[in-house]
Amino acid sequence: MKLVDVFRKECVVAGAQFSDKAEALRAIVQVAKKSPILQDVRAEEILGGLEERESLGSTGFGKGIAIPHCRLKSISDFVVGIITVGSGVDFKSLDEEDVNLIIFIIAPEAKSNEHLKLLSVISQILLIPGAAAEILAESTAAGVYESFLRYTHAEIDTRKQTTKVMFDVFVQDENVFRDILEKLTGIETGSLVVCNTENVGAYLAKVPLFADFWRDKRGSFSKLIVAVMEKGLTNETIRRIESVTGNLNECTGVMVIVQDVSYVSGSL
């Protein structure tokens, strides 16, 4: 998904005037409903979503810019629009300055990850030197639309990253380390690294209070194998590790932790 795909031409207004923030929010609802995506959504539902978000803190983040937004259960696609306010409006912004540029987002509740990335992309665009001033200089809706469009080429990454897991294999038994590593190397992974670690006993043995308890337990071998792979390979990976160690629940010197990865990019 690209920002240009959700930036609605019919949801652009130039040179609006508002007496206060409440009036501005009501106007955002009316402008947003010009999109076919929101035509069947009640104005009260959209306004309620915007007001609920503002109750958490103003979306006027400073420098004359506000990005009011909300999430609705009743829609499946995004509506992004712009309203310029020539004379400015008190939006209760963080820097207490009036807002001249309002970019709003009405988002599907089920697409929170895309919503967050959309917010990030828009805020980064508005921080480009001269971008906000260029948009505000336009006196027509068409001019505002074209001006903003020049900056909307950034793609919103919507790749699903919920099928990866990370294996942490702690090994303190030197006799099985190489065999475990060999088994893991034979599995397709996004990364496979070995970290040198040290048993906590090596440190506690140096603390006078605990020295007597740990002086005979300072095993010198300690490694951590980290691997990122497809979730579907979890059972096979554990089976391969247990082909070396036996039942993990009954062995000592090896511990395996598997956790879901919400996002991963790149490889090693």
N, C-alpha and C positions, 0 to 999 in steps of 0.2 A: 504493500500500500504506500502511495505517495501522498504528501500533503495536498498536492494539486488535485488529487482525486476526490478529496472530501471538502475542499474549499468551494463553497456554493456561490456562484455568481449572483443568484437572485437574493442572497443574504448580505448584500453590501449597501451601506448608506453613507453618503458624504455630507458633512456639514450639519449634523444634527445638533439640537440644543436641548439640554435637560436642566431642570431646576435642582435636582438632587439625585442621589444614588438610587432611591426607590423608583423614580420615574425612568431612570436609565435601564434598570432591570426589567421593568414592564415593556419598555421599547425593544429590548433584546428579544423578548419572547415573541413579539409581533413580527420582528424581522426574521427570526429563526423559523417561524411558521410559514414563511413564504416558500420554504423548501418542501417538496412533495413528501419527503421523509417524515415530516412533522405535521402534515396537514390534519391527520386524524388524531393527533395527540392533544389533549386538553391543555389550554394555556395555563390553567392553574397548576397542572402537574409540572410543567417546565419551570414556571416561576417558583414553585415550591422547592424544586431541586436547586435552582440558582441561589435562593435565599438560604437554604440549609447549608450550602457550601460557604456562603459569605459569613454565616454565623460562626464558622470555625476560624475566620480571619479573612481580611480583605484580600481579594485577588488583584488589587491594585498594587503591583510590586515596585512601583517607583518610576521616575523619569517620564511621567505623563502617560504610562501604559497600564492597562488592566487586561487580564485574561480570565473573565468569569467563565465558569464551566460547571457542568453537572453530569450525572449518569442517570439514565432512565431504563427501566426494565422493558418498556413498551416499544423500543426501537432496536434495529439491528445494524444500523450504519451511522456514521458520524455526520454532523452538520457543523461546519466551521464558517463563520462570517465575520465581517468587519463593520464597525461604526466609527466614523471620525466625528469628533466633537470640537468644532472650531473654538468656541469660547471656553471649553473645559467644563468639567463637572467634579464636584467633591465626591470622590469614591472611597473616602476613608483610607486612602493609600498609606503604605508604610512610611513614606517620606512626607506625608501630609500635603503633597502637591496635587493640584487638580489633574484629572485624566483627560487627555485629548484623543487617545487612540484605544479603542476597545476591540479586542479580538475574542470572540466567544466560541466555546466548544460545547455542543450537546452530544453526549457520547452514550453508546450502549453500555448498560451495566456489566454485561458479560465480557467486555473487551477492555478490562482495566489496564492490562500491559500496554496495549496500543495507545490508550488514552494518556498514560504517563509519558510515553515516547513522543506523542504528538505535542504535549505540553512542552517537553524539552526542546523539540525542533523549533516550535514557534518562538519560544523565549530566546533561543540562540539567534534566530533570524533578526529579532528586534534589537539585539545587541550589536548587530553589524553597524559600524559607523555610517551614519547618514540614512539608514534604511527607514527608520520611523519618520524622519523629517521629510523624506521623499514621498512617503505615503500620505502624510498630512498635507503636503503641498497640493495634492490633487483636489479639484473642486467638484468632481462628478463621481458617481458610483463606478462608472466604467473606468475612469482614470485610477481610482483607488484599487479596483480589481486588478488591472493590468500592472500597476506599480508593485503590488504585493506578489503577484504571480511571478515576477522576475526572480523572486527569492525562494520559490517553493519547490525547488527541484530535489530537495533532500528526501530520501526514502525512509519511511517508517518501517523499521524491521519487525515483521510479524512472524518470523520463523518460530515454530513451536520448539521449545527446548525442554519438554517434560519427559522425554524418553531416555534421558541419560542418568547413569548412576556413577558414584565415585566409590571405589574400593580403597579403604585404608587397611593395609595388612602390616601389623606390627610383629616383627620377628626378633626374638631374643634367643633363639636356638640356632646357633651357627650351623648345625648339622643339616638343617632342612632349608636354610635360606636359599641356596643356589637352585635347589630342585623346585621350590615354589616360584622363584623368579623365572625359571625356564618354562614352567607351566603357564604363567601369565603372559610371557612373551609370545606364546603360540595363539593368543586370543586377540582378535582385532580390537584395538583401543584407539581413542583419540590422543592419549598420552600415557606414558608409563615412566615413572621416575622413582629413584631410590634416594631416600634422605638418611643421612647419618643422625642417629639419635642417641640418647643416653638414659639409662634407667635412673629414676629419681633417687634410688639408693646411693648412687655415686655422689650425689650432692648432700643427702642427709647424713652420710657417713662423715662429712666434714663439719657437721653441726654438733658441738659437744653434747648437747642434750640427747641426740639420737645415735651417736657414734657406736655405742655398744650394741644397738639393735641391728645395724646395717653393715658392720664391718665384715661379716661373712657372706654378704649377699650382694656384692658389688659386681655382678656379671658385666664383663667388658663389652659383650657383643649386643648391639641394639640397632636395628634398621627399620625404616618405614618405607614400604612400597605403596605408591599412590598410582591408581589407574582410573581413567575415565572411559566408560564404555556404554554400549546400548543396554538398556534395562533388561531386554530379553535374554542377555547373556549371563544374568546374575546366577541362576542355578548351575549353569555349566561351569562358571568360574569357581564357585564354592566347591563343586564336585572335584574339580582339578586340584584345588588346594588340599582337600581332604584325602585325595589319592596319595598325598605326601605325608600329611600329618595324622591321618586317621580322623575320627570324629572330633570336630573342633570343640565340642562341649566337654570332651574328656581329655584334651591335651593341654599341656602347659608350654609356655615359650612362644606361642603364636596366638594373636587375636585379630579378628577380622571385623571391620565396621563397614556397612554398606549404607549409603545415604543418597536420596534423590537430589539431582542437580537441577535447579530452576533455570539456570542460564549458563551456557558455555560457548566460548568462541575462540577460535585458534586451535593450534595443536603443538605438541612438543616432539 
